[in-house]
Amino acid sequence: MKKKIFILGAGISGLSLAFYLRKRFKDTLEITIFEAQNRVGGWIQTKKINDCLFECGPRSFRVQELPLIKELGLQDSLITANPQAKTKYIAQDGALYKTPDSIASLLTTAIGRKCLKALLSYPFRRKKKNGVDESCQSYFQSHFGKDFTDSLINPLMAGIYAAHPEELSYQASFSRLKRGKGAQIYSFKEGMETLPQALNLLFQENILLQKEVVGIREHAHGIELLCADGVHSGDFLFSTLSMNALGALFTKQDPLFSLLPHVPRASVASVSLGYHEDFLSYKGFGFLVPSTVEKQLLGMLFDSNVFCEQNAAYKTRLSIMLGGTRAPELLMLNEVELIKMALSFCKKYLGQQKEADAVCVSYAKEAISNYPVGHLEKVAALENYLFKEKRRVRLLGAALYGVSVVDCIQQAEKVANNF
Ligand SMILES: Cc1cc2nc3c(=O)[nH]c(=O)nc-3n(C[C@H](O)[C@H](O)[C@H](O)COP(=O)(O)OP(=O)(O)OC[C@H]3O[C@@H](n4cnc5c(N)ncnc54)[C@H](O)[C@@H]3O)c2cc1C
């Protein structure tokens, strides 16, 4: 008899897990994916409004090599970021400054000089012993000084985690960012949703949409998922849910409940604007903003510079990222208020306040996992418990193993190979 496998969530983690399980076990497993929404992809969602391409979630992914693209036959749809996207800016004193990208720029740019000073002070600073986790703020401040941390690490963490470096574990959040030499930034001609849609084509028959799981019961011989339409019985469960969502599905008496790490999630509101006019004088990826400079603005992405292939009739496409842990209250604003705020930042930093020809506002509530100090230790204890107690549950996804799309895919492959 075929083993009945349940996967919770049809985001990129759940879909790629299904792919790798099928690749390894062929049709010896009966896979069912439970998805609460009426679509697959989770946070990955591409929209076209007035024929302008907008991303509601991730805009790109950075990797050296991702075999899944080839395995799905998506090579022809893949696009690489424009080389000029290597240039990034940081906002300071109402202006944008290039981040250093060469030895010479360490001397010739204002931010470069800060970096140089931080590097020169490195040998004289007191650092924590290796192996002990600490916050990104504490790590960088002790290695490179407060000025460097506040001016460069703070906006970088805002751009990736929508959070403050104080809130993030160095080991869990920063070491993951290394993607190896030669890593490139990619998307697809028709946007990021191409990837989950390709997986959806393979697993359409295995995915139950609008099927929210509201409870989990585990017995010695199987697992039961409780849904509005009744109980589904199977052999093994993989969850890609957030720790909060998963915790709510187990009883508080279950030892697993108390072992689930606390992983706060940051919320982001993004306002994306498309213009027929070409007014962007900056050539680069976009800019990030230290929390000491702006409380509401995390950064602005120059989408039209990064993936020109997606521009169609729009010469300028921008995404203004608002909120994060520095201003979570912005997620309460309505679309009109958010657009007004986004335009005021366009005026301040780009000198443009004209209404856009196409607009897309997205609310990503409690979307980005922020791993606190000690996260990796808690994950190891949890994994150890699941394995030792022969539980019929395994966990993956952005809640535990890295927030990037690539992290989610690579973890799914690892989990499938260890099953
Ligand atoms: C605004 C934003 C921008 C981002 N930018 C980037 C970027 O540029 N590059 C990058 O690499 N990453 C980026 N990320 C991160 C990345 O997109 C996510 O971490 C990743 O997509 C998470 O995938 P996942 O499958 O683990 O989780 P999710 O996408 O959250 O999928 C989980 C799925 O589970 C479903 N679900 C929840 N509860 C239940 C239940 N009880 N029963 C059934 N189903 C349930 C949900 O509906 C969802 O579809 C960004 C994220 C956001 C929000």
The ligand as an SDF file (V2000), in Angstrom:
LIG
                    3D

 53 58  0  0  0  0  0  0  0  0999 V2000
    6.7400   41.2760    0.8170 C   0  0  0  0  0  0  0  0  0  0  0  0
    7.7310   40.1580    0.7410 C   0  0  0  0  0  0  0  0  0  0  0  0
    8.8660   40.2830   -0.0390 C   0  0  0  0  0  0  0  0  0  0  0  0
    9.7850   39.2430   -0.1260 C   0  0  0  0  0  0  0  0  0  0  0  0
   10.8670   39.3830   -0.9370 N   0  0  0  0  0  0  0  0  0  0  0  0
   11.7040   38.3230   -1.1380 C   0  0  0  0  0  0  0  0  0  0  0  0
   12.7100   38.3730   -2.1520 C   0  0  0  0  0  0  0  0  0  0  0  0
   12.8510   39.3650   -2.8810 O   0  0  0  0  0  0  0  0  0  0  0  0
   13.4800   37.2750   -2.3430 N   0  0  0  0  0  0  0  0  0  0  0  0
   13.3370   36.1270   -1.5930 C   0  0  0  0  0  0  0  0  0  0  0  0
   14.0920   35.1580   -1.8050 O   0  0  0  0  0  0  0  0  0  0  0  0
   12.3700   36.0510   -0.6430 N   0  0  0  0  0  0  0  0  0  0  0  0
   11.5530   37.1060   -0.3970 C   0  0  0  0  0  0  0  0  0  0  0  0
   10.5270   37.0130    0.5060 N   0  0  0  0  0  0  0  0  0  0  0  0
   10.4110   35.7990    1.3370 C   0  0  0  0  0  0  0  0  0  0  0  0
    9.7510   34.6270    0.6210 C   0  0  0  0  0  0  0  0  0  0  0  0
    8.8280   35.0690   -0.3310 O   0  0  0  0  0  0  0  0  0  0  0  0
    9.0070   33.7440    1.6330 C   0  0  0  0  0  0  0  0  0  0  0  0
    9.7990   33.4720    2.7830 O   0  0  0  0  0  0  0  0  0  0  0  0
    8.6250   32.4010    1.0130 C   0  0  0  0  0  0  0  0  0  0  0  0
    7.8420   32.6260   -0.1520 O   0  0  0  0  0  0  0  0  0  0  0  0
    7.8560   31.5660    2.0460 C   0  0  0  0  0  0  0  0  0  0  0  0
    7.4000   30.3810    1.4580 O   0  0  0  0  0  0  0  0  0  0  0  0
    6.7420   29.2240    2.3390 P   0  0  0  0  0  0  0  0  0  0  0  0
    6.2050   28.2360    1.3990 O   0  0  0  0  0  0  0  0  0  0  0  0
    7.7120   28.7360    3.3660 O   0  0  0  0  0  0  0  0  0  0  0  0
    5.5740   29.9290    3.1570 O   0  0  0  0  0  0  0  0  0  0  0  0
    4.2250   30.6180    2.6240 P   0  0  0  0  0  0  0  0  0  0  0  0
    4.4540   31.2910    1.3540 O   0  0  0  0  0  0  0  0  0  0  0  0
    3.7430   31.4190    3.8010 O   0  0  0  0  0  0  0  0  0  0  0  0
    3.2470   29.3760    2.3900 O   0  0  0  0  0  0  0  0  0  0  0  0
    2.5360   28.7460    3.4230 C   0  0  0  0  0  0  0  0  0  0  0  0
    1.1700   28.3780    2.8920 C   0  0  0  0  0  0  0  0  0  0  0  0
    0.4470   27.7150    3.9380 O   0  0  0  0  0  0  0  0  0  0  0  0
   -0.9090   28.0820    3.8630 C   0  0  0  0  0  0  0  0  0  0  0  0
   -1.5450   27.8460    5.1660 N   0  0  0  0  0  0  0  0  0  0  0  0
   -1.4020   28.5570    6.3070 C   0  0  0  0  0  0  0  0  0  0  0  0
   -2.1230   28.0230    7.3030 N   0  0  0  0  0  0  0  0  0  0  0  0
   -2.7530   26.9410    6.7860 C   0  0  0  0  0  0  0  0  0  0  0  0
   -3.6500   25.9640    7.3180 C   0  0  0  0  0  0  0  0  0  0  0  0
   -4.0330   25.9760    8.5890 N   0  0  0  0  0  0  0  0  0  0  0  0
   -4.1250   24.9920    6.4920 N   0  0  0  0  0  0  0  0  0  0  0  0
   -3.7460   24.9230    5.1740 C   0  0  0  0  0  0  0  0  0  0  0  0
   -2.8860   25.8370    4.6230 N   0  0  0  0  0  0  0  0  0  0  0  0
   -2.3910   26.8250    5.4140 C   0  0  0  0  0  0  0  0  0  0  0  0
   -0.8510   29.5590    3.4840 C   0  0  0  0  0  0  0  0  0  0  0  0
   -2.0790   29.9750    2.9050 O   0  0  0  0  0  0  0  0  0  0  0  0
    0.3090   29.5800    2.4940 C   0  0  0  0  0  0  0  0  0  0  0  0
   -0.1230   29.4310    1.1580 O   0  0  0  0  0  0  0  0  0  0  0  0
    9.5800   38.0500    0.6060 C   0  0  0  0  0  0  0  0  0  0  0  0
    8.4340   37.9060    1.3950 C   0  0  0  0  0  0  0  0  0  0  0  0
    7.5080   38.9330    1.4530 C   0  0  0  0  0  0  0  0  0  0  0  0
    6.2680   38.7540    2.2790 C   0  0  0  0  0  0  0  0  0  0  0  0
  1  2  1  0
  2  3  1  0
  2 52  2  0
  3  4  2  0
  4  5  1  0
  4 50  1  0
  5  6  2  0
  6  7  1  0
  6 13  1  0
  7  8  2  0
  7  9  1  0
  9 10  1  0
 10 11  2  0
 10 12  1  0
 12 13  2  0
 13 14  1  0
 14 15  1  0
 14 50  1  0
 15 16  1  0
 16 17  1  0
 16 18  1  0
 18 19  1  0
 18 20  1  0
 20 21  1  0
 20 22  1  0
 22 23  1  0
 23 24  1  0
 24 25  2  0
 24 26  1  0
 24 27  1  0
 27 28  1  0
 28 29  2  0
 28 30  1  0
 28 31  1  0
 31 32  1  0
 32 33  1  0
 33 34  1  0
 33 48  1  0
 34 35  1  0
 35 36  1  0
 35 46  1  0
 36 37  1  0
 36 45  1  0
 37 38  2  0
 38 39  1  0
 39 40  1  0
 39 45  2  0
 40 41  1  0
 40 42  2  0
 42 43  1  0
 43 44  2  0
 44 45  1  0
 46 47  1  0
 46 48  1  0
 48 49  1  0
 50 51  2  0
 51 52  1  0
 52 53  1  0
M  END
$$$$
